[in-house]
Amino acid sequence: MNKLAKRLAKFSKGLLLKELGINLKLESGLTFPVTSLDNWNLINEIFVNNEYARPLDSIAGGAPNVAQVCFVDLGANNGMFSLYLVNRLRTAGFNGKIAGLLVEPASLCVAEIQSKLLPQLGASSGCELRIAHGLVGKRAGSAVLHLHAESLRNHLDCSDSPTFRTTIGTEKVDYVDLEKVAAWLPSIDIIKCDIEGSEFSVVANYANFLGKARNLVMEAHRDFGDLAGLQSSIMSCGFNRCQVIKDRPDTPIWWFSKV
């Protein structure tokens, strides 16, 4: 009964948000229509909790000295991190070009990026964003993506964690080769990685790619591997500093940088 009540409550909130037609309006003038509870949860995670503020502010601090800022978003979801990054840089006074690669496996999320985000962040806004629809981790092949009612919990492996157990469907998705799809970027100022356990495969298969970035922000997931070993492997990619943005025992957020 409690589970049913929670589901009904979530459903009702989602309908209310859709009916209200709320638009998230940012300081830079960018907007994002909030049409679902999923949108609302992502806004709270990124904009309200400000989980990525410190690394982005460090980039913004050096941005006046460069003509372009480049980023890669692994697990782009509906593009909220890209919106946050552009808004943060623009309000800090950076008027140069912003180039970004958004990698996302879920078709519904890709469609939302295309309909809500890309129309605002095109060439006229000084941005060039490209989407790669696919999984990251392995260099080739495909896998089944387990879809969650909250898309930020979409994942590959059905672990024993209650967080990842409940799914609403599946989607077969091909892997993309990160080095190929990101080859157009001249440099990488920051990689954001929130891919629900697949970070272990990314670190194992793309050490050279990760090492090209000046900054890496990653949410790690203990359910899928050894966190201490993962942290050590990332440091060996050429980073010399690791700061804990969110000190959670099972899903910490780390910021790796080269200082």
Phi, psi and omega in degrees: 000318179298320179296319179296318180297320179294319179296318179296321179296316179296317180298318180295319178297319179298316179296320181297315180299320180294319181290323183291332180063044182289138174243124173285117180248126186259167183300328182281354182099350178291151180227161175214118180289124181267103187244005181205163176296328177300314176302314183299317180296320179291322176299317179294320182294318187265312185274320183280313180283344178052045184295335184252010186298312186297310179295323180290325177293328177292325177289317180298327180297328179260355185298324180302342182267001181234159181269342186210143173243129182241141180218161174231129180246106178266115188087055188291337183055239181262014175088013185297324178296319179298317178299316180297315182297311181298316180298318182296316181290317181295318180288341176276356176101007178278121183247008179281187182283142175240119181243134183213145173251124179252118180252121185214130182274333186278125183301321181296322179290320178300317179297323180291321176300315183294325184271327186257328189258308187300324178301332180273327188251054177261195183300326182294339179264002181081018182241151170226105180247135177235145180252135170245112180276107180171174178272156173237151181142285174279163181272344181202172179097194180214169179203168180264121177269126177271121185267134181251154177302327172259109190298339177292353177252008174304141186204168179269309186267137174273087180280181180277357182289133177301334180299325186252001189286318187275124178230161181247001180163184180223162178212127177278126186227141176279152173281148172251150175272110185302320183294329179283313185287341179258007185297337182286343179281127181290336179201172178227113179280326180205140169247128172255129185229109177221086190232030167050052175105337181285355179300332180295320178290322179298314181294322181291325187256347186228042181300317180295320179296313180298323181293345179282344184274146175283328181221147174223123175247124186225135167264120182260154186231109184299333181299342187247003179167183183276117184291321180297317178295322179296315180298318179297318180296322179292318179300326181286354177281357179118000177278147179237009177212136175231122177245143179268115178278318178226117185267078177252138185298324184257335181221067178290156172247122182250148174238111178262137181214166177246109184242000000 
